[in-house]
Amino acid sequence: MEKVLYTVKEVSQILHTNPSYVYQLINTGLLPVLKLGSYKVRHETLMDFLSRYEGYDLSDPNHVARLAPD
């Protein structure tokens, strides 16, 4: 059975980043969450996030920019 909710730590592992970066994505509104004691991200929301921001530079969540085509 596929997981429905991910913790911030699990999202950071999926994205190959660190939890503080995931909190930046959350705090800037780029990654919507549920507050259920602690932040939880729905699987569907994470997949939508990845699709929506494909082709963007998210190095700094405060300044998102579209990548130039190769």
DAPEMO-V975531 format. One record per backbone hydrogen bond with DSSP energy under -1.0 kcal/mol. CO is the residue of the C=O (numbers start at 1). NH is the residue of the N-H. E is the energy in kcal/mol with one decimal. If there is no record, write none. Layout:
BEGIN
co=CO nh=NH e=E
co=CO nh=NH e=E
END
This chain:
BEGIN
co=4 nh=43 e=-2.7
co=6 nh=41 e=-2.6
co=7 nh=11 e=-2.4
co=8 nh=12 e=-2.5
co=9 nh=13 e=-1.9
co=10 nh=14 e=-2.3
co=11 nh=15 e=-2.5
co=12 nh=17 e=-2.8
co=18 nh=22 e=-1.5
co=19 nh=23 e=-2.3
co=20 nh=24 e=-1.6
co=21 nh=25 e=-2.2
co=22 nh=26 e=-2.2
co=23 nh=27 e=-3.1
co=24 nh=28 e=-1.9
co=25 nh=30 e=-1.6
co=25 nh=31 e=-1.6
co=26 nh=29 e=-1.4
co=34 nh=40 e=-2.6
co=36 nh=38 e=-1.5
co=38 nh=36 e=-2.4
co=40 nh=34 e=-3.0
co=41 nh=6 e=-2.4
co=42 nh=46 e=-2.3
co=43 nh=47 e=-2.3
co=44 nh=48 e=-2.4
co=45 nh=49 e=-2.5
co=46 nh=50 e=-2.3
co=47 nh=51 e=-2.1
co=48 nh=52 e=-3.1
co=49 nh=53 e=-2.2
co=53 nh=56 e=-1.8
co=55 nh=67 e=-3.1
co=57 nh=65 e=-1.4
co=60 nh=63 e=-2.6
co=65 nh=57 e=-3.8
END
